[in-house]
Amino acid sequence: MTTTMTKPGCGCGCGGGPATPATFARPRFFAGQLLTEDDLSLLVDYVTGKNRLHNRSFSGPGVVCGLTVTCDPCGGGTVAVRPGHALDCRGNDIVVSCTERVDVAALVRELRVSSLGVECGDPCDDGQRHFSLYVRYEENPADPVTPFATEEPCPAPGGVPSRVEESFRFVVTCDTADDHRYNPGTRLLESIGPLGRFDPVLTRSERLGLHLDPMLLASAASARPIRFDASDAGRYTESLAWLRDNSEGVPSPPLARQMTEHVRALASAIARYDTHDKTGQAQIGREHNLGDVGQARQVLGSACDRLAETDPAQVWPDEAHRSIGVAVVAETRARVVTPDAGAPLEVRLLAQGTPISNVLQAEFRNDLALIREWLLGRLDRGPGVADCTLRGDVRRVDIPQPLPMPEPDPAQRLSIADLDRISSAAAELTTAVRRFVTDAACATLNPPGTDCTDTDVLLAHLEMDGCDVVRVCSATREQVLPGGSAYGEWLSKLAPLRHLAQQICCRPVPLPHKPDVPETGPVPAAYVAGLLAEWPRTGPLWEMWNLLLTPAPGETVPKPLHEQTYVVPSEVTDSMHEVGALRAQVSELTKAMQALRAQLDTAREQVSHVREELPDRLGERLSELEKPAPARRSSRARKTEPGESS
């Protein structure tokens, strides 16, 4: 007696059906045996059942490879699912061999119709919602064949399917499940491109991020005094004493770096002091026992003179820090050593420890253009983006016009309009860089795939706004790890990568913020510490980054991406800067011409008004005076009688 594979087992698997048969039985063939459809079906069921058991027990449900979900290039309510392979909880193989465009909005409508007690209205009216996209295994009978006549009392009418096609379909449910994902660090390098171009962009973004809050605060409270508290008094006393103790000779590069930091700290305290009126300064001096501030200014001036004798390239090997160090000395000498009441923005930036000279302002403009261009290039050439709105947000950033590098000039003042444009663009682009790097790090947890897929397996979490998909996140879906040389060397990193991914992936998109400024009283403003030191990259994102790019024992080194880069000649870039400067001059001349035209129109109106009020006799005389000189002489000659003098 044989036992078929359709006999119910003792366990409940996916969808309420038995996941494991009661027993496995395979057919045994012998000479003279009469083979029927039951024998052949049992052979198929045995092989299929063992394969599914192997998949279920050794691999488990989840995505094997591929099946990356990305935003549709045309936007709207669709997403793209790449080829891949997955296993469901029954051990069924689901293979997606071609890229599929999934209409998520239609699946949401189908979900609402199939859910009992749910209104079947327009799903686009619900606002922002979250769903999960699954792929489900399906079997479809195919190729019907008419059977020969048998002795069956009730033969099947018509054709009987002779094949079973294994297929799949996509379904959407409410976002309730947890997931996991995995991939080598080569994918990270593929997303960010060559490190030689990424590092300068990241460094410039970090520098703008350190100046961002001070710029926003200086612009929002350009006429308000900045609070002076005990921490400012402590920096004042400590830095003043250090500068007095180290007041001789040209400092060495290490000593010059340390001296510049103390100059920045002391200049910040005095600049805060200068934002107050005479009464406020007297109160600060009494409360914090500052002593003679004028002598402190002299100490600052002496330190700036000594630092001016050093070579900035030797003191600051890093170009980003060099510009800040030079700006600290230049702005301190111009705004603090001799108080500059006509530069409130520069003084308020110094008060927060983030001076911006005219040279650094031009660098910030060029940095913003560099960051925006790099982001757009990576978003266009990267392997896929899960932050669907990032490209549009970057394109909409209004960056100020890049300028050629000027000569240092303390007489050039920073206007509120320029500071607003720089700070607004910096807030948006630094946030965009953070979003892109986070998206690239999270995408590395998707294993590379060939042509594969699966069923009823979670593929991604979807965020919708109306009928439009605005974000895709696959960082926490269930992931099958088949092992071997392709994945086995990464297994030691899987647990910490999953832990870090849960902290940074599938989180709300960060938004730029503005500082809160009280309506009355001095403005609280933090002193930016560590501006001249190495900027540490800490937190879950950079832990994940280092874990991906640092090879473990026995692991192959991630392969860097080699891209063909197109370098614009320096002559072209210089010409572009000159064109930008000429455009600014033409704009100023146009404004001046418009002002002159307005004055000329006003003068004409005044002459017309005077003409109307004059008697007729004087009006004729006025008309004669308005004629050109030759015409007036000829008119007088005609009126002179012969023999009379003119």
C-alpha positions, 0 to 999 in steps of 0.5 A: 500500500502506498501513501500519496503526498496529498495525505494531510500531515500533523502540522499547519503551514502557510495559509492554514494548510499542512506544511509537511505531509504525514510521510514521504513515499516514492513509487517502486517499479517492477517488471510487469507492473501496470503503471497508472496516473497515480504512480506517475503523479506520486513520483512527481509529488515525491520529488517536488515535496523533497525539494520544498522540504529542503527549501523550507528547512535549510533556507527558510522563507524569504528573498534568496537574491534580487527582487530589489524594489525601486521607484518607477522612473516615471513616478506615480503609483507604480514601482519596479521589481527587479528579477530575483528568486524567493522562497515561501513558507511552504518551500515553493520557488518563485522566480521573476525572470524579467523586471516587473512594473507593479501598479501599487494603486490598483493593488490597493484598490483590490485590497479594499474591495476584498476586505470585508467591511471596508468602503470601496471608494477611491484609495487616493483620498486617504492621504499618506499611508503605509503598505507592504508589497508581497509576491505570492506563489501560484500554480496555473493548469495549462495545455488541456488534452482530450483523454482517450475513452476509459472505463470511468463511470463519469469521465471528465468532459472536454480537455484535461490540463496536462501541465502545471505552470508555476507562476506568481502575483503581487499583493499588497497588505497593510504594513505590519510585518518585519523584514531583513536584508543583506548585501556586500559593500561593493554595492555601496561603492557602486552607489557612491561612485569613486571615493576620490570624488565622494570624500571632498563632497562629504567633507564640504557637506560636513563643513557646511553643516557645522556652519549651518545653525550659526548662519541661520541664527545670525540671519534670524536675529541680525540685530539682537544681542547674543547671550553671554554666560559662564561658559563664554567667560570660561573660554575668555579667561582660559584662552586669554591666559594661554595666549599671554603665556605663548606670546613670543616667536613664530609658532610651529605648525602644531602650536599655530593650530592650537593658537588659532583655536584659542584665538577663535575662542577668545574672539567668540567671547569678545564678539558676544560682548560686542553685540551688547550695548554699553549698559549690557557690556558693563553688566557682563564685565561685573558679573563675570569679572572680565577685566580690561577687554581692551587689553584682551583685544591687544593680545588678540591682535598680537596673536593674529600678527604672529599667525599671519607670519606662518604658512597656512599650507603647512599649518593646515594640510587639509584645504577645508580646515585651512580656509576656516583657519585663515578666516578665523585670523582675518575676521578676528583682526577685522571685527574684534581687535578693532570693533566693527559696528558696521558688520553685525552679521560677521560679528554674530558669526564670530560670536558663535565661533564660525567666522565667514570671510569674503573668501570663505563665502565664495568657497561656500557658494562653489561647495553648494554647486559641487554638492548639488552636481555630484548628487544629481550625477549619482542619482542618475547613474546609481544602481537604484534609489529607494528614496523616491523624492530625493532627486526632485528635492535636489533639483529644486534647491536654489543655489547662489551663483558660484563666484571666482575666488576673490582676494581677502577684503574685510571691507566686503560685507555679508548681506542678509540676502546672501546669507539667507540663500547660502544657509537655505541651500546648505540646509537642503543639500546637507540633508540631501547628502545624509539621505543619499548616504543613508539610502546607499548604506541601507541598499547594501543589505540587498544581495546581488541577484541574477534572474529570480523571484518568489511568492507571498514573501515580503519585498518592501514597505511602501509609503504612499501619498494619495495614489503616488508611491513616495518611498520604498524601503526593503532594508528589514525584509526576510532574507535567505542566505544560501551561503557559499563563496558569494555570501558566506564571507559576509555571514559574520557581519550579518547580525551587526548590520541588521542591528544598525539597519533597524536604527537608520533604515525605513525611518522618516526622511530628515527635514531641514530645521531652523533655530528657535529664537526667543521674541525678547532678550539676548539670543542663546547661541551655542559655541561650535566646538571642534570646528578646527579639529578632525570632524568625527563620523560617528553614529549608526550610519558611519558604523554601518559604513565602516563595517561594510568597507572594512574587510573581515578576516578571510573576506575579499576586499570590496571592489572599487568602482572605476568610472570614466570621469569627464574633467572640465578644463580649468580655462573653461571653469575660469571663464564660467566664473568670469561670465558669472561676475559679468552677469552680476555687473550687468545686472547692477548696471541695468538697475542703475539705468532703470533708476535713471529712467525713473528720474528722467520721467519724474523730471518730465512730469515736473516740467509738464506741470510747470508748463500748465501753471505758467501764463501763455506769454511765459509758455511761449518763452519757455518753448523758445528756451527749450529749442536748440541754441542755433534755432534760438539764434536764427529766431532772434535774427529774424525778429531784429529790424534792419539798423537795430542792434541785436 
